Amino acid sequence: MADLTPRRKLLDAFVLNLKRIDGTGPYRTTVGTVATLEPGQLDPEHVEDGLAVYIDKQERASDPALQRTHRLTTVAIVVKRQGGEAAEESLDDVLEDIEQAMEGRQVTWPAGFGQPAYQSMEPLRAPAGADWIGALIRYTTSIPKLTR
């Protein structure tokens, strides 16, 4: 079996950290129990709550010392929550849990990978008649280029 690419290692590390959101300890929600690398698996018809992680884009490293060896990589986390009376509050709890799960976790990232830094969050609105609420969160980090 071939070694995992740096992008796949990064995504796997994101999912590992997000799965910590299990409703125990400091976490208010259990949304991490449904963390996937396939956004299509968050089909509102079948999943009430969940997270999907994917590579949003890659660019040349902004740090000149890393330009030959690393890529600046943006990872997106799609959050989907069931709607209802307290949907906005519920979404806020998830966003707080995600930030907490990602903070100070350098030891969980593969060697040579930078600690992901929070960049942005934007709400996702369901189409008319759909009963869900969501968000798109972006983190950036520098990851090594694949060398063969």
Backbone hydrogen bonds, N-H to C=O, Kabsch-Sander energy under -0.5 kcal/mol:
donor,donor_aa,acceptor,acceptor_aa,energy
9,K,5,T,-2.4
10,L,6,P,-2.2
11,L,7,R,-2.4
12,D,8,R,-2.7
13,A,9,K,-2.0
14,F,10,L,-2.1
15,V,11,L,-2.5
16,L,12,D,-2.4
17,N,13,A,-2.1
18,L,14,F,-2.7
19,K,15,V,-2.3
20,R,17,N,-1.2
21,I,18,L,-1.9
22,D,20,R,-1.9
23,G,29,T,-1.3
27,Y,24,T,-2.0
32,G,21,I,-1.6
33,T,21,I,-0.5
33,T,30,T,-2.1
34,V,31,V,-1.4
35,A,32,G,-0.6
36,T,51,L,-2.2
41,Q,38,E,-2.3
42,L,39,P,-2.0
43,D,40,G,-0.8
46,H,43,D,-2.4
47,V,43,D,-2.4
50,G,80,K,-2.2
51,L,34,V,-3.1
52,A,78,V,-2.0
53,V,36,T,-2.5
54,Y,76,A,-2.1
56,D,54,Y,-0.5
56,D,74,T,-2.8
57,K,74,T,-1.5
59,E,72,L,-2.7
61,A,70,H,-0.7
66,L,63,D,-2.3
67,Q,63,D,-0.7
67,Q,64,P,-0.7
69,T,66,L,-0.8
70,H,66,L,-2.9
71,R,143,I,-2.7
72,L,59,E,-2.0
73,T,71,R,-0.6
73,T,141,T,-3.5
74,T,57,K,-3.1
75,V,73,T,-0.5
75,V,139,Y,-3.0
76,A,54,Y,-2.9
77,I,137,I,-2.8
78,V,52,A,-3.1
78,V,76,A,-0.5
79,V,77,I,-0.5
79,V,135,A,-3.0
80,K,50,G,-2.5
81,R,133,I,-3.1
83,G,131,D,-2.5
87,A,84,G,-1.3
90,S,86,A,-2.6
91,L,87,A,-2.6
92,D,88,E,-2.2
93,D,89,E,-2.0
94,V,90,S,-1.9
95,L,91,L,-2.5
96,E,92,D,-2.2
97,D,93,D,-2.3
98,I,94,V,-2.6
99,E,95,L,-2.1
100,Q,96,E,-2.2
101,A,97,D,-2.6
102,M,98,I,-1.8
103,E,99,E,-1.4
105,R,102,M,-0.8
108,T,105,R,-2.7
109,W,106,Q,-1.6
113,F,110,P,-2.0
114,G,142,S,-2.3
117,A,140,T,-3.0
119,Q,138,R,-2.9
120,S,138,R,-1.4
122,E,136,L,-2.0
124,L,134,G,-2.6
126,A,132,W,-0.6
130,A,127,P,-2.3
132,W,130,A,-0.5
133,I,81,R,-2.6
134,G,124,L,-1.7
135,A,79,V,-1.5
136,L,122,E,-2.6
137,I,77,I,-2.6
138,R,120,S,-2.6
139,Y,75,V,-2.4
140,T,117,A,-2.2
141,T,73,T,-1.9
143,I,71,R,-2.3
143,I,141,T,-0.5
145,K,69,T,-2.9
